[in-house]
Amino acid sequence: MNHQNISLFIDDELTLDEKIEFVEEIHGSIPLKDEAVELLRQEKILRSDPVKRISEKVLKVTPLRVLRFLRPIGLAATVAAAAVLIFFFFPFAPQKTPETPYRFVFYRPDVSRVEITGSFTGWNAVPMRRVGDSGYWEHTFNLPQGEYRFAYLLNSDERLPDPTIQTREGDDFGSENSVLSIGGRAT
Amino acid sequence: MSDYGLFYRNWKSKIFNYLVRMTGDGILAGDIMQETFTRHLGHYGEANRDIPLLYRIARNCFMDEMRRRKKQGEVTETAGPEPSIDQDHRLMIRSEYRCVLSAMAALEENERELLSLAAGGDLSYSEMAALLCISEANVKVKVHRARLKLRKLLKEGDR
C-alpha cells in the first residue's frame, strides 16, 4: 500500500471508494494501522486551538504585573523619580530607547468615533483616524520594546479590548485590556 | 454587524491558527492576521469571499513580515520561527501545543508551510498546489513526508 494514502485520508483527499479500500488495507496490517493512528493523533493536536486566554490568577503571580497597580498616578511618580535618579547619576549619557512605529487597526464600521486608551497614552483617550469608508480605524504610535495594555473606546462610551489579540487581562475597574508585547521579550 | 464583519469573525481564528503554526508566536500571528484582513478589504473589497485568496494574502503578509525582520536583523537565515518559544509566549500557547510548535519550527520552511495549510483543512491539495506554485502530486508526497518528519521530531523531543 502507498503510505501517502494515510495523509490523503487525513486531508479528505480520497473518494469514498478509495476510503473503503484504505480502511480494508489498514485492517489487515497492524503496523500500517498504528502509523495511521499516530499521524491522526498528531494531526488532532496540530488542528486544535493553539492559544488560551491568560487567566487573571496566572497574571497576578507574574512579577511584571505589579506595574499595573502603579498606573496612572503611581506610574507617573515612579517615572518622574526614575528620571531624577537617571539625571543625577548619568547626566551626560542620556540613553534613548529605540522606538518602533506600531499601527493599531480596529474594525468597526458602525460607530462614529473610536479612541484608543492604554499604558502608552497615560490612559488618556487618543482619537483614531477613520480609514475611508472601509470601516477600519487606525492610529500609529512610536513605541519602545515592552509590554503594553490598551483598549478601544467606541463613541466615547463602550470600552472593548482588541478582538484580534488573544492575550487579555482585567483591570481594577472591571474592564478588560488587551496585552501587547512589542519587540522580543516584555520589559 | 456588516457582512464583512461576519466574514471576519468566521475566518479570523482560522487565519490566526494558520499563522501561529507558521510563526510559533501568538502575538506576531495576531499582528499578521490583522494586516491580512486590512489588505484583503483594502484590495478586494467587502464582497470578496475567496478563501484561497485570503490564505494567499496571509502568506504574503507573513513573508513580508519575515523579510522586514530579516532586514532589521531580528531573524536569522531561515525565515521560520525561533525553535524555542520565549517565556512570555508560553503563557498564551497551550501547553500541549508547545512541543508541536517547537517541532514545526525545526521543519524546513516549505514543510512547515504545507503542514500549516493542510492542518487548516480549508484548502484542497490542488488549491495548496496553486498557492505554492508546485504540482498537486508534489503536494501529496511532501505533505506525507512532512507529517512523518514531524512525528520523528516529536518522538525525539519525548526522549
Interface residues (C-beta under 8 A of the other chain):
Chain A: H3 Q4 I6 S7 L8 I10 D11 D12 E13 E38 L39 Q42 E43 I45 L46 R47 S48 D49 P50 V51 K52 R53 I54 V58 T62 V105 Y107 P109 D110 S134 G135 Y136 E147 P163 T164 I165 Q166 T167 L180 S181 G184 R185 A186
Chain B: M1 S2 Y4 G5 Y8 K12 S13 F16 N17 V20 R21 G26 I27 G30 M33 Q34 E35 F37 T38 L41 G42 D86 Q87 D88 L91 M92 I93 R94 E96 Y97 V100 L101 M104 L115 A118 A119 G121 S124 Y125 K140 V141 V143 H144 R147 L148 L150 R151 L154
